Amino acid sequence: MAIVSNPFVANLPKQLSNEELLQALRIDIIGEYEAVIGYEAHAQAASDPRVKQILLKLADDERKHVGQHQQLLLLLSPIEGQLLEQGKQVVEQQEQNPLQAANQLVN
């Protein structure tokens, strides 16, 4: 006989504050990436190309979910978007000046 968990265990007794919801969304993003890793590992281990293809499609679907969660983060916390943009700019600057970026890491 299959054991099915209680579907009401995850129900929260209260509404989350904005900060709690942001934290929950970040945890959800981690879960989505864990699913990507799992699906890709299973695809690598699969010998049937049909199964491999479906598993890789599932991994891509999880990546879309990450994007949806990130959009929710940006809706709830505009500073999140500003910080992500700053991080993106740092990497772009390092790509343009790799020697300078390497020197900054050493010094």
TABEL-V714582 format. One record per residue. N is the residue number from 1. RES is the residue in one small letter. OMEGA is omega as a letter, one per 20 degrees, with the letter a starting at -180 (* if undefined). D_FIRST is the distance of its C-alpha to the first C-alpha in Angstrom with 2 decimals. Layout:
N:RES:OMEGA:D_FIRST
N:RES:OMEGA:D_FIRST
This chain:
1:m:a:0.00
2:a:r:3.78
3:i:r:6.51
4:v:a:9.40
5:s:r:12.77
6:n:a:15.37
7:p:a:17.63
8:f:a:20.61
9:v:a:20.83
10:a:r:23.14
11:n:a:25.39
12:l:a:28.78
13:p:a:30.77
14:k:r:33.99
15:q:a:35.60
16:l:r:36.19
17:s:r:39.75
18:n:a:41.05
19:e:r:40.84
20:e:r:37.26
21:l:r:36.32
22:l:r:38.20
23:q:r:36.31
24:a:r:32.94
25:l:r:34.05
26:r:r:35.08
27:i:r:31.68
28:d:r:30.15
29:i:r:32.58
30:i:r:31.43
31:g:r:27.83
32:e:r:29.11
33:y:r:31.09
34:e:r:28.19
35:a:r:26.30
36:v:a:29.50
37:i:r:29.64
38:g:a:26.06
39:y:a:26.57
40:e:r:29.94
41:a:r:28.73
42:h:r:26.07
43:a:r:28.85
44:q:a:31.16
45:a:a:28.71
46:a:r:27.95
47:s:a:30.07
48:d:a:29.47
49:p:r:32.01
50:r:r:30.03
51:v:r:27.06
52:k:a:29.65
53:q:a:31.38
54:i:r:28.35
55:l:r:27.34
56:l:r:30.96
57:k:r:31.04
58:l:r:28.04
59:a:r:29.99
60:d:r:33.00
61:d:r:31.10
62:e:r:30.15
63:r:r:33.86
64:k:r:34.72
65:h:r:32.48
66:v:r:34.48
67:g:r:37.61
68:q:r:36.39
69:h:r:35.58
70:q:r:38.99
71:q:r:40.69
72:l:r:39.13
73:l:a:40.47
74:l:r:43.88
75:l:a:43.86
76:l:a:43.15
77:s:r:45.32
78:p:r:48.38
79:i:r:49.24
80:e:r:46.09
81:g:r:47.65
82:q:a:50.98
83:l:r:49.54
84:l:r:47.57
85:e:r:50.83
86:q:r:52.75
87:g:r:50.33
88:k:a:50.66
89:q:r:54.45
90:v:a:54.49
91:v:r:52.68
92:e:r:54.99
93:q:r:58.02
94:q:r:56.81
95:e:a:56.39
96:q:a:59.97
97:n:a:61.38
98:p:a:59.25
99:l:r:62.10
100:q:r:62.65
101:a:r:58.92
102:a:r:58.87
103:n:r:61.96
104:q:r:60.36
105:l:a:57.41
106:v:a:59.85
107:n:*:62.18
